[in-house]
Amino acid sequence: MRTSYHGFPLFSVLVFSTLLGLQVVNGALINNFYRRSCPKAERIIQDVTFRLARSNPSLGAQLLRLQFHDCFVRGCDASILLDTVGTNPSEKDARPNQSLLGFDAIDKIKFEVEKACRGVVSCADILALAARDAVSFPFKNRPQWPVLTGRRDGTVSRSSEVTGNIPSPFSDFATLKQLFQKKGLTVTDLVILSGAHTIGVAHCGTFSRRLYNFTGKGDADPSLDPKYANFLRTKCPNPADPSITVEMDPRSSRSFDSDYFKIVTQNKGLFQSDAALLTDASSSRTVKQLQNPRAFSSSFANSMLKMAAIEVLTGPNNGEIRQRCRFVN
């Protein structure tokens, strides 16, 4: 398939065009929302993100994870970016979110955008665009998925709402399926979006139980490749050291590619949630199909469009455009 547009296969462009049209008809997100109100917004976001990614190769994984954790709680409204004010802790203070990184990068991008267009571009859109751009940085002018814009920022962020909404690395397949279905995402989306684990690292505590005490009897998870488990033990002593991290995709943790699905089929997925993808017949078939780089590229782009539209706030009467991403106006 040689015909392409900005690095996307022609088939993907046709799918994206259809989705873009649907979004416009539904009055939700659209392509290039700021073309009149702040025409340089997306270029500024890309330029600053590329500059930051140049000095921080982990930025793509950090911002992509930040976007996931935002969208699964209250939708994609940048509520994950709000600091705690007073005695009610915000989402970022919930235990599953305490290891999130990338907040400073969003602050820097927002600062530059505000200099160009004050009070116009939402933090939610900045997060969605910056996550895409940071992951796409190694590909230069080949964005890895399209981003529709027009989100507004939420004004509520509660740590109490995180548990039961954020997919956990300890989750079994039934739990993962339920969490994704609650957000309007399918089992296929679940498998595809798990491919985000192809970049980044994880703290030992998120998988050490699989190495040392899986059933409470000092045993290892039998679904984990024994040689890989031995390797992980050399990296992660027991008890887990919170300062130690391990690549989620061995040998390929900085390459946004389909390699993750190959290691899952080899029983080398780092998390229990990775191994869970092989416990369902439909999910397991999708894992095998996504080992094809082209299948992964177009599929991930389509599922990201769906995820990035979860419960978005749009229109003048919903949410706000924050002046600073850490605080409501």
C-alpha positions as CSV (number, residue, x, y, z in Angstrom):
1,M,0.0,0.0,0.0
2,R,2.1,2.9,-1.3
3,T,-0.4,5.7,-1.5
4,S,-0.4,7.8,1.7
5,Y,-1.1,11.2,3.1
6,H,1.1,12.7,5.8
7,G,2.4,9.2,6.6
8,F,-1.0,7.5,6.9
9,P,-2.0,4.7,4.5
10,L,-4.8,5.7,2.2
11,F,-7.3,3.2,3.8
12,S,-6.7,4.9,7.2
13,V,-7.3,8.4,5.7
14,L,-10.6,7.2,4.4
15,V,-11.6,5.9,7.8
16,F,-10.4,9.1,9.5
17,S,-12.4,11.2,7.0
18,T,-15.6,9.3,7.8
19,L,-15.0,9.7,11.6
20,L,-14.3,13.4,11.2
21,G,-17.5,13.9,9.3
22,L,-19.5,12.1,12.0
23,Q,-18.0,14.2,14.7
24,V,-18.9,17.4,12.9
25,V,-22.5,16.2,12.3
26,N,-22.9,15.4,16.0
27,G,-21.8,18.8,17.0
28,A,-18.9,17.5,19.0
29,L,-15.2,17.6,18.2
30,I,-14.0,18.8,14.8
31,N,-10.8,19.0,12.8
32,N,-8.8,22.2,13.3
33,F,-11.3,23.8,15.8
34,Y,-9.0,26.8,16.3
35,R,-8.3,27.6,12.7
36,R,-10.0,31.0,13.1
37,S,-9.7,31.8,16.9
38,C,-6.1,30.8,17.2
39,P,-4.7,29.6,13.8
40,K,-1.2,29.0,15.1
41,A,-2.3,26.9,18.1
42,E,-1.6,23.4,16.8
43,R,1.8,24.5,15.4
44,I,2.8,26.1,18.7
45,I,1.8,22.9,20.6
46,Q,3.8,20.8,18.2
47,D,6.9,23.0,18.2
48,V,7.0,23.1,22.0
49,T,6.3,19.4,22.4
50,F,9.0,18.5,19.9
51,R,11.5,20.7,21.8
52,L,10.6,19.0,25.1
53,A,10.7,15.5,23.5
54,R,14.1,16.2,22.1
55,S,15.5,16.4,25.6
56,N,13.2,13.9,27.2
57,P,12.7,10.7,25.1
58,S,10.2,9.4,27.6
59,L,7.8,12.3,27.1
60,G,5.6,10.4,24.6
61,A,4.9,7.6,27.0
62,Q,4.3,10.1,29.9
63,L,1.8,12.2,28.0
64,L,0.0,9.3,26.5
65,R,-0.5,7.7,29.9
66,L,-1.6,11.1,31.2
67,Q,-4.2,11.3,28.5
68,F,-5.5,7.8,29.2
69,H,-5.9,8.5,32.9
70,D,-7.7,11.8,32.2
71,C,-10.2,10.3,29.7
72,F,-11.2,7.4,31.9
73,V,-12.3,9.7,34.8
74,R,-15.0,12.3,33.9
75,G,-14.0,12.1,30.3
76,C,-11.3,13.9,28.4
77,D,-11.7,17.2,30.3
78,A,-8.1,17.8,31.7
79,S,-9.4,17.1,35.2
80,I,-6.3,15.0,35.8
81,L,-4.2,18.3,35.5
82,L,-6.0,20.0,38.4
83,D,-4.0,20.4,41.7
84,T,-5.7,19.7,45.0
85,V,-7.2,22.8,46.6
86,G,-8.3,22.7,50.2
87,T,-9.0,19.4,51.8
88,N,-10.5,17.5,48.9
89,P,-7.7,15.7,47.0
90,S,-7.8,15.9,43.2
91,E,-7.4,13.0,40.7
92,K,-3.7,13.4,40.5
93,D,-3.3,12.6,44.2
94,A,-5.2,9.2,43.9
95,R,-2.8,6.3,44.3
96,P,-3.0,5.0,40.7
97,N,-2.0,8.5,39.5
98,Q,0.8,9.4,41.8
99,S,3.4,8.0,39.4
100,L,2.1,10.1,36.4
101,L,4.6,12.5,34.8
102,G,4.3,15.2,32.2
103,F,2.4,17.9,34.1
104,D,5.3,20.4,33.8
105,A,5.4,19.8,30.0
106,I,1.7,20.7,29.7
107,D,2.3,23.8,31.8
108,K,5.1,24.9,29.4
109,I,3.0,24.3,26.3
110,K,0.0,26.1,27.8
111,F,2.2,29.1,28.7
112,E,3.3,29.5,25.0
113,V,-0.2,29.0,23.7
114,E,-1.6,31.6,26.1
115,K,1.0,34.1,24.9
116,A,-0.4,33.7,21.3
117,C,-4.1,33.4,22.1
118,R,-5.2,34.2,25.6
119,G,-8.1,32.2,27.0
120,V,-8.8,30.4,23.7
121,V,-7.3,26.9,23.7
122,S,-8.3,24.4,26.3
123,C,-6.0,22.3,28.4
124,A,-7.9,19.3,27.4
125,D,-7.1,19.9,23.7
126,I,-3.5,20.7,24.5
127,L,-3.1,17.4,26.3
128,A,-4.7,15.5,23.4
129,L,-2.5,17.2,20.8
130,A,0.7,17.1,22.9
131,A,0.3,13.4,23.6
132,R,0.0,12.7,19.9
133,D,2.9,15.0,19.0
134,A,5.2,13.6,21.7
135,V,4.7,10.0,20.5
136,S,5.1,11.2,16.9
137,F,8.3,13.1,17.5
138,P,10.6,10.2,16.3
139,F,8.5,10.1,13.1
140,K,9.1,13.8,12.4
141,N,6.3,14.9,10.1
142,R,4.3,11.7,10.3
143,P,1.6,12.1,13.0
144,Q,0.6,8.7,14.4
145,W,-3.1,9.5,14.7
146,P,-5.4,12.4,14.0
147,V,-6.7,14.6,16.8
148,L,-10.0,16.3,16.7
149,T,-10.4,19.5,18.9
150,G,-13.0,21.6,20.5
151,R,-12.9,20.2,24.1
152,R,-13.5,22.4,27.0
153,D,-11.9,22.0,30.5
154,G,-13.7,20.5,33.5
155,T,-13.9,22.2,36.8
156,V,-14.2,19.2,39.1
157,S,-11.4,16.7,40.0
158,R,-11.9,14.1,42.8
159,S,-9.5,11.4,43.8
160,S,-12.4,9.3,45.0
161,E,-13.6,8.9,41.4
162,V,-10.4,7.3,40.2
163,T,-10.8,3.8,41.7
164,G,-13.2,1.8,39.7
165,N,-12.6,3.8,36.5
166,I,-8.9,3.5,35.7
167,P,-7.9,0.2,34.3
168,S,-5.3,-1.4,36.6
169,P,-2.2,-3.5,35.7
170,F,-3.6,-6.1,38.1
171,S,-7.0,-6.4,36.3
172,D,-8.3,-9.6,34.8
173,F,-10.0,-9.7,31.5
174,A,-13.6,-9.4,32.8
175,T,-12.7,-6.3,34.7
176,L,-10.9,-4.7,31.8
177,K,-13.8,-5.4,29.5
178,Q,-16.3,-3.9,31.9
179,L,-14.2,-0.7,32.4
180,F,-13.8,-0.2,28.7
181,Q,-17.5,-0.9,27.9
182,K,-18.5,1.7,30.5
183,K,-16.6,4.3,28.4
184,G,-18.2,3.1,25.1
185,L,-15.1,1.2,24.0
186,T,-15.2,-2.4,22.7
187,V,-13.0,-5.4,23.4
188,T,-11.2,-4.6,20.2
189,D,-10.5,-1.1,21.4
190,L,-9.2,-2.6,24.7
191,V,-6.7,-4.8,22.9
192,I,-5.6,-2.0,20.5
193,L,-5.2,0.6,23.2
194,S,-3.2,-1.8,25.3
195,G,-0.6,-1.4,22.6
196,A,0.3,1.9,24.2
197,H,2.5,-0.3,26.5
198,T,4.9,-0.6,23.6
199,I,6.6,2.6,24.9
200,G,7.6,3.6,28.4
201,V,8.6,1.9,31.7
202,A,6.8,0.5,34.8
203,H,7.7,0.5,38.5
204,C,8.5,-2.9,39.9
205,G,5.6,-2.8,42.3
206,T,3.1,-3.0,39.5
207,F,4.1,-6.5,38.6
208,S,6.3,-7.9,41.4
209,R,3.5,-10.1,42.7
210,R,3.7,-12.0,39.5
211,L,7.3,-12.8,40.3
212,Y,7.2,-13.6,44.0
213,N,3.8,-14.2,45.5
214,F,1.1,-14.5,42.8
215,T,-1.4,-16.6,44.8
216,G,-0.1,-15.8,48.3
217,K,2.1,-18.9,48.5
218,G,5.4,-17.5,47.3
219,D,4.8,-18.6,43.8
220,A,5.2,-17.0,40.3
221,D,2.4,-16.3,37.8
222,P,2.3,-19.4,35.6
223,S,1.2,-17.3,32.6
224,L,4.5,-15.4,32.7
225,D,7.4,-16.9,30.6
226,P,9.7,-18.5,33.2
227,K,12.9,-17.2,31.6
228,Y,11.5,-13.7,31.4
229,A,10.4,-13.9,35.0
230,N,13.9,-14.9,36.0
231,F,15.2,-11.9,34.1
232,L,12.7,-9.6,35.9
233,R,13.8,-10.8,39.3
234,T,17.4,-9.7,38.5
235,K,15.9,-6.2,37.9
236,C,13.4,-6.1,40.7
237,P,14.3,-7.4,44.2
238,N,11.7,-8.5,46.7
239,P,10.2,-6.4,48.3
240,A,9.8,-4.0,45.4
241,D,12.0,-0.9,45.3
242,P,9.7,2.0,44.3
243,S,12.7,3.8,42.6
244,I,13.3,0.9,40.1
245,T,11.6,0.8,36.7
246,V,11.6,-1.8,33.9
247,E,10.8,-1.4,30.2
248,M,7.3,-2.4,29.4
249,D,8.3,-3.6,25.9
250,P,11.7,-5.3,26.3
251,R,14.3,-3.9,23.8
252,S,11.7,-1.7,22.1
253,S,10.4,0.6,24.9
254,R,11.2,3.8,22.9
255,S,9.8,2.6,19.6
256,F,6.1,3.1,19.0
257,D,5.4,-0.1,17.1
258,S,3.6,-3.4,17.1
259,D,6.3,-5.2,19.0
260,Y,4.2,-5.2,22.2
261,F,1.7,-7.7,20.6
262,K,4.6,-10.0,19.8
263,I,5.8,-10.1,23.4
264,V,2.3,-10.7,24.7
265,T,2.0,-13.8,22.5
266,Q,5.3,-14.9,23.9
267,N,3.9,-14.6,27.5
268,K,6.2,-11.7,28.2
269,G,3.6,-9.1,28.8
270,L,4.8,-7.2,31.9
271,F,1.4,-6.8,33.7
272,Q,-1.3,-9.2,34.7
273,S,-3.6,-7.1,32.4
274,D,-1.3,-7.8,29.5
275,A,-1.5,-11.6,30.1
276,A,-5.3,-11.2,30.5
277,L,-5.6,-10.4,26.8
278,L,-4.8,-14.0,25.9
279,T,-7.5,-15.4,28.2
280,D,-10.4,-14.5,25.9
281,A,-10.7,-16.1,22.4
282,S,-11.7,-12.9,20.6
283,S,-9.1,-10.7,22.4
284,S,-6.4,-13.3,21.7
285,R,-7.2,-13.3,18.0
286,T,-6.9,-9.5,17.9
287,V,-3.5,-9.7,19.7
288,K,-2.2,-11.9,16.9
289,Q,-3.6,-9.7,14.1
290,L,-2.1,-6.6,15.6
291,Q,1.4,-8.0,15.3
292,N,1.2,-6.7,11.7
293,P,2.7,-3.1,11.8
294,R,0.1,-1.7,9.4
295,A,-2.8,-3.2,11.2
296,F,-1.6,-1.8,14.5
297,S,-0.9,1.7,13.1
298,S,-4.4,2.2,11.5
299,S,-6.2,0.4,14.3
300,F,-4.5,2.4,17.1
301,A,-5.3,5.7,15.3
302,N,-9.0,4.8,15.1
303,S,-9.3,3.7,18.7
304,M,-7.5,6.8,19.9
305,L,-10.1,8.9,18.1
306,K,-12.8,7.1,20.1
307,M,-11.0,7.2,23.4
308,A,-10.2,10.9,23.0
309,A,-13.9,11.7,22.6
310,I,-15.1,10.1,25.8
311,E,-17.6,12.3,27.6
312,V,-16.0,15.5,26.2
313,L,-17.3,18.9,27.2
314,T,-18.1,21.1,24.2
315,G,-20.0,24.2,23.4
316,P,-20.1,27.6,25.3
317,N,-22.2,26.3,28.2
318,N,-20.1,23.4,29.3
319,G,-16.8,23.7,31.3
320,E,-14.4,26.5,30.7
321,I,-11.1,27.4,29.1
322,R,-8.6,27.4,32.0
323,Q,-6.0,30.2,32.1
324,R,-3.7,27.7,34.0
325,C,-4.1,24.0,33.6
326,R,-3.6,23.3,37.3
327,F,-6.4,25.5,38.6
328,V,-10.0,26.4,37.6
329,N,-10.5,30.0,36.7
